[in-house]
Amino acid sequence: MIAIIDYGAGNLRSVAKAVARLGYSAKVTSEPVDVTKADIVILPGVGAAGDTMESLLKLGLVEPVRQVIRQSRPFLGICLGLQVLLTNTQESGGYDCLDIIAGKVRLLPPELKVPHMGWNQVKQQKPHPVFEGIADESYFYFVHSYYVDPQDQAIVAGVTDYGLQFCSLITTGNLVATQFHPEKSGEVGLRLLSNFLKTNSQIIGRELC
């Protein structure tokens, strides 16, 4: 089962439609048991980090998310779904996040137009199956005011320039997380999402379509 986590504020419809367009079936759920039993988990995100963490705590989803990642099951975080994986964030006056990836979520510099909204390039930093068939410096769609600053730069698979160079894609084990929205990034975004699902269907050894 592919579980798309519903914590009350995610960009669920676009993600679910993108998954369906690729020929996969997914369950949109806020039930912890569905997350713990899922073969692949997707955490989409829009909104504020503080509200997201409060919702995840209230719904009992914090430990299931940590468990999935701890067990190296395939996990995709999108936008805020990337940011909440870090240790803490400057957003919402400063807030503790899931602390799965050591590092901080920082506000984009004040001299820039915030939020960073629209198409921008992702420069690939290391080979990874999610990049199969995707040209380096391809354009993806962004909507965010904060960016992740992980302590371990070895997990940074993609970077983007917007007044500064920031991490826009993380890969570590079976975890992939993007600052951009693949579900809103046209064919190149669908290709990245397809690569993630196809690769991890092979990893778990069964068809999820």
Backbone bond lengths (Angstrom), bond angles and torsions (degrees), N, CA, C in turn:
res aa  C-N    CA-C-N  psi(-1)  N-CA   C-N-CA  omega(-1)  CA-C   N-CA-C  phi
1 M - - - 1.461 - - 1.526 110.44 -
2 I 1.314 115.81 138.87 1.466 121.87 170.69 1.523 106.95 -98.66
3 A 1.319 117.19 121.15 1.459 121.98 179.36 1.528 109.80 -105.78
4 I 1.329 116.39 126.89 1.460 122.78 172.56 1.523 106.67 -104.74
5 I 1.319 116.75 116.16 1.460 120.67 -172.39 1.523 111.32 -75.38
6 D 1.321 115.21 127.17 1.461 123.38 177.29 1.523 107.94 -107.28
7 Y 1.337 116.30 105.90 1.462 119.59 177.03 1.531 111.18 -110.07
8 G 1.330 115.85 15.34 1.457 120.45 172.88 1.504 115.32 99.57
9 A 1.343 118.34 -5.02 1.460 119.28 -177.09 1.519 113.21 -143.77
10 G 1.331 117.18 2.74 1.459 119.69 -175.64 1.521 112.41 -75.26
11 N 1.330 114.89 160.82 1.459 121.31 177.58 1.532 108.12 -83.83
12 L 1.340 114.51 65.91 1.454 120.04 -166.63 1.516 113.82 -72.00
13 R 1.324 116.95 -42.88 1.464 119.73 -173.63 1.520 111.46 -61.51
14 S 1.332 117.16 -45.65 1.467 120.13 -178.99 1.528 111.67 -64.14
15 V 1.337 115.96 -40.19 1.463 119.67 179.93 1.520 110.64 -67.88
16 A 1.329 116.98 -45.75 1.467 121.01 -179.86 1.531 110.89 -62.10
17 K 1.340 116.56 -40.04 1.467 120.06 179.05 1.525 111.12 -66.11
18 A 1.335 116.35 -39.25 1.467 119.77 179.37 1.526 110.67 -64.71
19 V 1.332 116.91 -43.07 1.462 121.04 178.37 1.526 110.06 -62.17
20 A 1.340 116.39 -44.42 1.469 120.67 179.73 1.523 111.29 -64.30
21 R 1.321 116.80 -38.73 1.471 120.82 179.72 1.518 111.23 -61.69
22 L 1.324 116.31 -29.67 1.462 120.88 179.18 1.522 112.04 -82.84
23 G 1.328 116.65 -1.85 1.454 120.45 175.60 1.511 115.37 93.94
24 Y 1.331 117.10 12.92 1.460 121.03 179.62 1.526 110.17 -105.81
25 S 1.316 115.65 152.59 1.457 120.29 173.52 1.524 108.44 -103.90
26 A 1.314 115.85 139.75 1.462 121.11 -178.57 1.514 109.35 -137.75
27 K 1.309 116.08 154.27 1.457 122.29 177.87 1.525 108.80 -110.98
28 V 1.333 116.65 120.11 1.461 121.58 173.60 1.514 106.88 -82.97
29 T 1.320 117.01 121.98 1.466 119.32 -170.41 1.522 112.54 -148.53
30 S 1.319 114.63 151.09 1.466 121.58 171.26 1.526 110.07 -117.75
31 E 1.342 116.49 12.37 1.459 121.57 -177.98 1.532 111.13 -90.42
32 P 1.334 117.60 122.89 1.469 120.44 179.90 1.520 113.26 -54.88
33 V 1.341 117.71 -37.74 1.469 120.19 -177.17 1.524 111.12 -64.98
34 D 1.334 117.57 -33.94 1.462 120.37 177.78 1.523 110.92 -65.52
35 V 1.328 115.74 -38.77 1.465 120.34 -179.85 1.519 110.43 -67.95
36 T 1.321 116.80 -43.00 1.466 119.47 -177.63 1.523 112.04 -68.88
37 K 1.346 117.60 -24.62 1.459 121.14 -179.27 1.532 113.12 -94.50
38 A 1.309 117.93 -9.99 1.460 121.82 -173.52 1.525 111.70 -68.76
39 D 1.335 115.32 148.07 1.463 121.18 173.93 1.529 110.56 -79.49
40 I 1.326 115.76 -38.58 1.461 123.21 -179.84 1.527 107.54 -134.29
41 V 1.330 117.06 137.17 1.468 121.77 -178.80 1.522 109.38 -122.68
42 I 1.334 115.66 134.34 1.462 121.95 175.81 1.523 108.59 -119.93
43 L 1.334 116.46 128.19 1.459 121.96 176.56 1.519 108.67 -114.72
44 P 1.343 117.54 97.33 1.470 120.31 177.44 1.523 109.16 -78.74
45 G 1.338 115.99 170.97 1.449 115.82 179.19 1.500 116.03 -163.84
46 V 1.326 114.65 132.27 1.459 123.01 165.19 1.518 106.16 -141.97
47 G 1.342 116.60 159.35 1.459 119.25 177.97 1.506 112.65 107.20
48 A 1.327 116.45 -150.34 1.469 122.66 -174.89 1.521 110.44 -109.96
49 A 1.328 115.97 144.71 1.459 121.05 -176.87 1.522 111.66 -63.52
50 G 1.325 117.15 -41.66 1.464 120.34 -179.45 1.509 111.63 -60.38
51 D 1.328 116.69 -47.19 1.464 121.10 179.16 1.526 110.71 -63.21
52 T 1.326 115.99 -39.01 1.466 120.06 -179.90 1.515 111.15 -63.83
53 M 1.328 117.39 -47.17 1.456 120.71 179.81 1.526 110.87 -62.54
54 E 1.320 117.52 -40.89 1.463 120.43 178.53 1.524 110.77 -62.60
55 S 1.347 116.66 -39.97 1.461 120.23 179.26 1.526 111.11 -67.23
56 L 1.336 116.44 -43.77 1.462 119.57 179.23 1.526 111.15 -61.69
57 L 1.336 116.61 -39.72 1.466 120.79 177.77 1.527 111.02 -66.25
58 K 1.313 116.09 -46.04 1.462 121.20 -178.07 1.521 111.58 -61.86
59 L 1.316 116.66 -38.49 1.462 121.37 -177.88 1.533 113.10 -84.48
60 G 1.326 116.91 -2.08 1.457 120.50 -179.62 1.517 113.90 71.15
61 L 1.338 115.97 30.92 1.464 120.73 -174.49 1.530 113.66 -100.50
62 V 1.325 117.54 -7.54 1.465 119.47 -176.80 1.518 111.28 -64.27
63 E 1.317 117.77 -52.19 1.463 120.33 -178.25 1.524 112.35 -66.95
64 P 1.352 120.10 -39.89 1.467 118.70 175.22 1.529 113.49 -58.95
65 V 1.338 117.89 -40.33 1.460 120.25 177.64 1.525 110.04 -63.66
66 R 1.312 116.66 -45.96 1.465 120.19 178.51 1.528 110.88 -60.98
67 Q 1.330 116.64 -40.26 1.460 121.07 -179.29 1.520 111.59 -63.35
68 V 1.323 116.65 -45.08 1.468 121.28 179.96 1.525 110.30 -58.05
69 I 1.321 116.52 -45.54 1.465 120.65 -177.83 1.522 110.78 -72.44
70 R 1.322 116.64 -38.71 1.459 121.17 178.19 1.525 111.02 -60.73
71 Q 1.333 116.03 -35.73 1.463 121.27 -179.24 1.534 112.64 -85.52
72 S 1.325 116.01 5.82 1.468 122.24 177.67 1.525 112.51 61.30
73 R 1.341 116.88 30.03 1.453 118.75 171.99 1.527 109.13 -78.18
74 P 1.317 118.37 149.88 1.464 120.88 -177.49 1.527 111.78 -58.52
75 F 1.325 115.27 130.10 1.465 121.91 -176.63 1.513 108.81 -139.90
76 L 1.330 115.94 132.26 1.461 121.70 176.54 1.521 109.04 -121.95
77 G 1.329 116.74 120.27 1.459 122.39 173.89 1.517 109.58 -105.13
78 I 1.333 116.88 136.83 1.459 121.69 -177.48 1.520 109.88 -123.02
79 C 1.333 116.76 122.90 1.468 124.51 176.05 1.527 110.59 57.71
80 L 1.324 118.39 -108.12 1.459 120.19 177.54 1.527 111.01 -62.87
81 G 1.337 115.53 -26.05 1.462 120.44 175.47 1.514 112.79 -67.56
82 L 1.320 117.78 -18.97 1.468 122.64 167.43 1.519 110.02 -81.87
83 Q 1.318 116.91 -49.32 1.463 120.70 -171.90 1.524 113.28 -59.86
84 V 1.336 117.45 -39.61 1.468 118.77 -177.50 1.521 112.92 -71.01
85 L 1.344 118.09 -8.84 1.458 120.52 176.38 1.527 111.88 -75.41
86 L 1.328 117.15 -19.27 1.458 121.70 -177.49 1.536 111.52 -75.27
87 T 1.331 115.60 175.13 1.466 120.21 -176.94 1.515 111.94 -67.73
88 N 1.328 116.25 -48.89 1.464 119.76 179.82 1.518 109.74 -156.92
89 T 1.322 115.53 171.34 1.455 121.54 -176.76 1.528 110.90 -134.67
90 Q 1.318 115.63 150.14 1.463 120.81 173.47 1.526 111.42 -77.06
91 E 1.336 116.68 -14.50 1.456 120.74 -177.99 1.530 110.54 -68.86
92 S 1.326 115.32 157.56 1.474 122.15 176.97 1.521 111.63 59.44
93 G 1.337 116.49 30.90 1.458 120.21 179.08 1.509 113.91 78.63
94 G 1.311 117.01 11.18 1.460 122.27 -177.06 1.512 109.20 99.63
95 Y 1.322 116.11 123.28 1.466 119.25 -173.91 1.520 109.50 -150.57
96 D 1.346 116.23 138.21 1.453 120.25 174.07 1.522 109.41 -74.90
97 C 1.332 115.22 137.45 1.462 120.60 178.85 1.530 109.30 -109.17
98 L 1.315 118.43 -155.32 1.462 121.44 -173.06 1.524 113.56 -76.46
99 D 1.335 116.98 -20.00 1.465 122.38 178.32 1.530 111.98 57.90
100 I 1.312 115.63 37.62 1.459 120.78 174.20 1.523 110.05 -85.34
101 I 1.328 115.67 -35.42 1.460 122.70 175.52 1.523 108.04 -116.66
102 A 1.314 116.97 121.26 1.461 120.65 -179.06 1.524 110.08 -65.57
103 G 1.323 115.88 129.02 1.452 120.28 179.60 1.512 111.63 150.91
104 K 1.325 115.12 -178.01 1.460 121.32 -173.96 1.527 110.65 -127.50
105 V 1.323 115.55 148.43 1.459 122.05 173.36 1.526 107.39 -99.03
106 R 1.336 116.02 122.30 1.460 121.11 -171.69 1.528 111.35 -116.24
107 L 1.341 114.83 150.89 1.460 121.00 176.30 1.522 109.63 -74.24
108 L 1.320 116.96 136.89 1.457 120.27 173.92 1.525 109.90 -58.32
109 P 1.331 118.67 147.62 1.466 121.10 -176.99 1.526 112.81 -54.10
110 P 1.326 117.87 142.08 1.468 121.83 -173.72 1.525 114.18 -65.29
111 E 1.330 117.35 -21.09 1.462 119.21 -179.91 1.536 112.38 -76.37
112 L 1.318 116.84 -10.19 1.463 120.77 178.80 1.528 110.42 -89.84
113 K 1.327 115.04 158.56 1.455 119.55 172.40 1.525 108.29 -73.74
114 V 1.326 115.51 119.85 1.460 121.87 -176.87 1.525 108.67 -123.03
115 P 1.322 119.05 130.85 1.464 125.93 7.55 1.520 113.82 -76.30
116 H 1.318 114.38 157.24 1.453 121.67 169.11 1.526 105.98 -73.68
117 M 1.324 116.45 111.46 1.457 120.71 -173.04 1.521 110.42 -133.30
118 G 1.320 115.78 128.18 1.458 120.60 177.14 1.516 111.92 124.47
119 W 1.331 114.89 -164.43 1.464 121.63 -174.33 1.517 110.95 -87.02
120 N 1.340 115.39 137.01 1.454 120.71 176.75 1.528 108.54 -151.38
121 Q 1.328 114.09 161.93 1.463 119.78 -174.70 1.521 112.26 -85.37
122 V 1.319 115.05 148.52 1.458 122.54 172.29 1.523 107.72 -114.54
123 K 1.327 115.28 117.80 1.461 121.48 178.92 1.525 108.65 -91.78
124 Q 1.316 116.45 118.53 1.449 121.40 -177.35 1.526 110.49 -71.47
125 Q 1.328 115.90 131.10 1.456 121.81 -176.66 1.522 113.69 -103.06
126 K 1.322 116.50 -18.11 1.464 120.18 178.49 1.521 108.01 -160.61
127 P 1.323 117.63 154.58 1.465 119.76 178.60 1.527 111.04 -65.36
128 H 1.323 115.65 144.18 1.460 120.19 175.70 1.525 107.92 -160.82
129 P 1.337 118.27 146.72 1.466 120.47 -179.22 1.528 114.80 -56.67
130 V 1.333 118.71 -27.06 1.475 118.72 -179.71 1.519 111.95 -67.81
131 F 1.339 117.56 -17.11 1.462 121.35 179.71 1.532 113.03 -90.63
132 E 1.328 118.10 0.45 1.458 119.91 -176.89 1.534 110.78 -57.72
133 G 1.338 116.19 125.14 1.457 121.30 179.22 1.514 114.65 76.55
134 I 1.336 117.32 7.64 1.469 121.66 -179.70 1.527 108.41 -112.09
135 A 1.303 117.05 121.89 1.470 121.04 -179.10 1.526 110.60 -67.83
136 D 1.327 115.65 144.60 1.464 120.33 173.81 1.527 109.40 -59.16
137 E 1.311 115.37 144.09 1.466 124.23 -179.77 1.537 112.10 65.86
138 S 1.319 116.31 27.98 1.464 120.12 171.91 1.531 109.54 -67.70
139 Y 1.324 115.46 156.95 1.462 121.42 -178.49 1.528 111.22 -93.78
140 F 1.335 114.51 135.45 1.458 122.78 175.10 1.532 108.63 -129.32
141 Y 1.334 115.73 164.85 1.467 120.55 -174.31 1.534 111.12 -97.60
142 F 1.324 115.51 128.18 1.462 123.21 -177.37 1.532 111.40 -117.00
143 V 1.330 115.97 144.52 1.469 122.68 166.67 1.525 106.44 -147.92
144 H 1.332 116.71 100.39 1.477 118.49 -178.68 1.523 110.24 -165.00
145 S 1.318 114.57 157.66 1.467 122.22 177.14 1.523 111.78 -115.18
146 Y 1.320 116.81 -12.41 1.459 122.74 -177.92 1.522 109.32 -124.24
147 Y 1.326 116.15 158.33 1.462 120.74 178.57 1.520 109.44 -136.96
148 V 1.325 116.08 157.08 1.468 119.83 -177.83 1.519 110.81 -91.98
149 D 1.325 114.35 143.72 1.458 122.24 179.12 1.534 107.48 -128.94
150 P 1.349 117.66 81.71 1.467 120.09 -177.69 1.517 111.73 -73.08
151 Q 1.325 115.96 148.20 1.464 120.23 178.67 1.520 111.29 -67.63
152 D 1.328 116.81 -39.53 1.461 121.90 -177.70 1.521 109.17 -91.78
153 Q 1.312 116.47 102.88 1.460 120.58 -178.60 1.527 112.72 -71.61
154 A 1.330 117.27 -12.48 1.467 120.47 179.52 1.525 112.04 -68.63
155 I 1.323 117.68 -19.10 1.465 120.32 -179.68 1.530 111.96 -89.08
156 V 1.323 117.56 -5.04 1.464 121.72 -179.67 1.528 108.80 -78.24
157 A 1.328 116.04 113.90 1.467 120.98 -178.34 1.516 112.83 -101.84
158 G 1.344 116.92 -16.77 1.457 120.78 179.56 1.515 110.50 -149.50
159 V 1.338 116.04 143.46 1.465 120.93 176.99 1.526 108.98 -130.95
160 T 1.330 114.57 157.90 1.460 121.80 -178.09 1.521 109.12 -137.02
161 D 1.332 116.66 142.54 1.460 121.78 178.18 1.525 110.22 -97.93
162 Y 1.338 115.40 125.52 1.459 121.16 173.68 1.526 107.27 -153.73
163 G 1.314 115.88 77.90 1.463 120.60 -174.20 1.513 112.25 77.92
164 L 1.298 116.43 -29.75 1.453 125.31 171.28 1.523 106.54 -146.72
165 Q 1.311 115.98 166.76 1.459 119.05 176.27 1.530 108.01 -95.69
166 F 1.328 116.20 123.18 1.464 119.31 -178.27 1.526 110.18 -125.73
167 C 1.310 114.91 158.79 1.457 122.13 177.80 1.525 109.32 -70.30
168 S 1.333 116.55 124.71 1.460 119.59 179.34 1.529 113.35 -118.12
169 L 1.337 117.39 -3.95 1.460 120.70 176.77 1.516 109.20 -155.58
170 I 1.327 115.66 130.11 1.456 122.80 178.90 1.516 109.15 -117.28
171 T 1.326 116.74 138.43 1.461 121.28 171.37 1.518 108.13 -134.77
172 T 1.315 115.64 132.28 1.462 120.91 174.69 1.524 107.52 -156.05
173 G 1.320 117.11 120.07 1.457 120.24 -174.40 1.526 109.65 60.49
174 N 1.332 116.16 -128.93 1.464 121.50 178.65 1.520 112.19 -96.93
175 L 1.314 116.60 14.63 1.460 121.82 177.83 1.522 109.92 -98.09
176 V 1.329 115.23 129.78 1.462 122.97 172.93 1.520 106.58 -128.20
177 A 1.325 117.20 134.66 1.465 119.47 179.16 1.518 109.11 -144.60
178 T 1.336 115.69 134.81 1.460 121.72 -174.49 1.517 111.49 -121.00
179 Q 1.327 116.84 142.10 1.460 120.29 171.90 1.527 110.50 -78.00
180 F 1.299 116.67 -30.28 1.467 121.78 178.40 1.530 109.84 -83.39
181 H 1.331 114.84 172.52 1.465 121.89 -179.78 1.532 109.50 -105.73
182 P 1.330 119.03 99.04 1.465 119.29 178.25 1.524 112.16 -61.74
183 E 1.328 116.91 -31.93 1.470 120.26 -178.11 1.522 112.69 -70.41
184 K 1.348 117.13 -12.23 1.466 121.74 178.14 1.524 111.96 -115.26
185 S 1.336 116.25 12.91 1.462 121.43 -172.50 1.525 113.39 -107.60
186 G 1.320 116.80 27.60 1.457 120.16 175.08 1.516 112.71 64.16
187 E 1.346 115.74 -150.40 1.454 120.98 -174.99 1.523 113.12 -65.57
188 V 1.342 116.36 -35.46 1.465 118.06 -179.27 1.525 110.44 -68.43
189 G 1.334 117.23 -35.25 1.450 120.76 176.50 1.517 112.02 -67.87
190 L 1.338 115.67 -41.07 1.459 119.66 176.49 1.528 111.17 -63.52
191 R 1.333 116.28 -35.83 1.467 119.34 178.81 1.530 110.17 -64.77
192 L 1.339 117.08 -42.72 1.463 120.10 178.87 1.523 110.18 -63.15
193 L 1.335 116.93 -44.44 1.460 121.00 179.07 1.525 110.86 -63.76
194 S 1.338 116.42 -41.41 1.457 120.90 177.32 1.522 111.06 -62.10
195 N 1.332 117.09 -43.26 1.462 121.04 178.33 1.528 110.95 -58.95
196 F 1.337 115.75 -43.48 1.470 119.95 179.61 1.520 110.80 -61.90
197 L 1.332 116.99 -48.53 1.460 120.74 -176.59 1.526 111.46 -68.89
198 K 1.324 116.30 -42.67 1.467 120.07 -178.98 1.521 111.18 -63.90
199 T 1.325 116.90 -47.58 1.462 121.06 -179.07 1.516 110.83 -60.14
200 N 1.328 116.73 -43.04 1.458 119.74 -175.33 1.514 112.82 -80.19
201 S 1.330 118.11 -23.59 1.464 120.27 169.97 1.524 109.21 -62.88
202 Q 1.329 116.29 -38.70 1.461 120.82 178.90 1.530 110.87 -69.30
203 I 1.333 115.81 -36.38 1.462 120.29 -179.07 1.527 110.75 -63.97
204 I 1.340 116.17 -44.72 1.462 118.63 -177.60 1.529 111.27 -82.48
205 G 1.341 116.37 -6.82 1.450 120.57 168.75 1.506 116.25 79.05
206 R 1.352 117.19 21.33 1.455 118.07 175.18 1.509 110.76 -153.80
207 E 1.315 114.57 156.95 1.462 121.90 -176.53 1.525 109.86 -78.20
208 L 1.321 115.79 133.18 1.464 120.47 -179.51 1.521 111.97 -109.49
209 C 1.337 117.66 3.63 1.460 120.53 -179.93 1.520 110.87 -73.89
